[in-house]
Amino acid sequence: MKKAIILLSALAILGCEDEDVKATIEGNTRVFAVDGLKLEIGNLTEYYSLEEAKDLIIIPNNLPEGDYAGLSNLGIKEEKQCGYIDASERTCFLSGDSSTCLPNTVKMLGVEIYTIDMENIDEAAQLGFYPTIASHLGGKYVDFDITTSHCPITGNEVN
């Protein structure tokens, strides 16, 4: 119990989102993967799916490219959430590793966010998902904000 109080205090000080704190209290964690990218190529700025973007730019190492089928086998607790990461400034996924940085043409990342059991976090990482809380903790991961937004209807929503 003492560890939980210390963890929650640290989360509050670090400014983690309410959803992350709520998930942690319930024994869950939120994980995310990149769904698409907004690219600025010449005078054109357009949103591309991750697969389309791979044909246009070099995707950096450690980009969270989650395997949804594998994650669903671990058990998703809540309906998918969507969000985005503003990448107009230099955005990297691991501190001190330039091979994980996005090219300057990337202006925004679309992400899908899922809630899973905390005990499955290592398996989710192996499937290409990053814990949302890692984006607030710094250290190995770079600090960036995930803004939640409305999910487009694609037919792949979690029921």
N, C-alpha and C positions, 0 to 999 in steps of 0.2 A: 504494500500500500504506500509505503514511504517513497519507493521508486516512482510510482504512478504520480504522486503529488509533485515530485521534483520534475518529472517529464512534462507534466501539464503546465507547471510554472515556466519552464524553459520555452515551451511552445507559445505561451502567452507573451513572453518577453520578446521572442523572435518575430512575433506578428503573423503567425500562421493563420490560415483561413479557418473560420468557424467549422467548416465541413471536415477539415483535417482533425481538429480537436475532437469533434463529435465522433468521428470514426475511430479515433484512438481510444476514447473512453469506452466504446462498444467492443473493443478488441479487434477492430478492423483497420485497414489502411486504404488510402486512395492511391491508385497508380494511373499513369497516363502514357499514351503513345502518340506520335505525330500522325495525323490523318492527311494533312495537306500543307502546302506552302503558298504564300503570296509572293510572287516574283516580280521584280521590276527589271524588265529587259528593254533597253532603249527607252522609248517614250511610252511603252505599254506596261501596265501593272495588272496582273491577273492572278487569280487563285487556281492552283493546280492540285490534283490529288497527288499523294506521295508517289504513286507509280508513274504518273505523267511527268512529275518534276524530275524523276531519276533520268529521264531522257533529255532533260534540258540543262541540268547542273550536276556537279559532282556532290553526292551526298556524303557528309562528313562521317567519320568513325563515331560510334557510340550514339548516333541519333536514335532516340527511342522509337523503334519500328516494331510495335507489339504484334504478336501472333494472337489474334482474337480467339481463334478456335481453341488454342491451348489454354488461354486464360479462362474461357468459359468452362473448360473441364475442371478448373480449380474451384469454380463456384463464385459467381458474381452476386453480390449481396443487394445491390440497388441498380435502378435503371441507369443507363449510360448518361453521363454529363458531357457537355462539350465546352471547349474554351479555346483560348488562343494565347500565344506568347508574342509580345511585340519584339521583333527582331531588327528594328530599324537601327539599333546600336549593335556593336559586335556581340554576337551570342555564341557561346561555347557550352559544351555539356560536361566537360571535365576541367577542373582548374589546372592550369599550367600545361595543357595539351592542345596545341594549335590545330592538330588534326581533327579535333572535335568541333571546330568552329564553323559556323555557317558562312557561305560566301556573301559578299556585300549585296548581291542581287536579291537575297531573301529579306523580305520586310516583315513577314509575319508567319507564324506556324499555327496551324489549326491542330488541336489536340482532342482526343477522346479520353475521358476520365471514368474509371471504374472503381467500385469499392469491393474489396476482397477481404478474407480473413487475414489478420496480421501474420499468422503462422505460414501463409503461402507467399510471403513477400520475396523470398529467395527464388522460388520457382517462377514468379512473375518477372523478376529481373532477368532470369535465364531466357524467358520468352520475349524479351525486348521492351519491357515496361519499366518506367522509372517511378518511384514513389513520389507523390506530389510534395510531401513534406521535405524531401531531399533538396528541392529547389529553394527552400528557405534556410537550410542549415549551413550552406557553404561548405568549406573544407574540400572534399573530393569533388563535389558538385559545385557548379557556378550558381550564384543567386540570381534568379529571374522570377518574375511574377506570372502566374497563370490567371487570366481573367476568364471567369465562366461566362458562357453565352448560350443562346438558343441553339439547339441541334437542328441541322437541316434534316428533312425527312428523306431517308435513303432506302428504307426497307430493311435495314440491318439492325434495327433497334432491339435492345434486350427486352424481353417480355417478363 
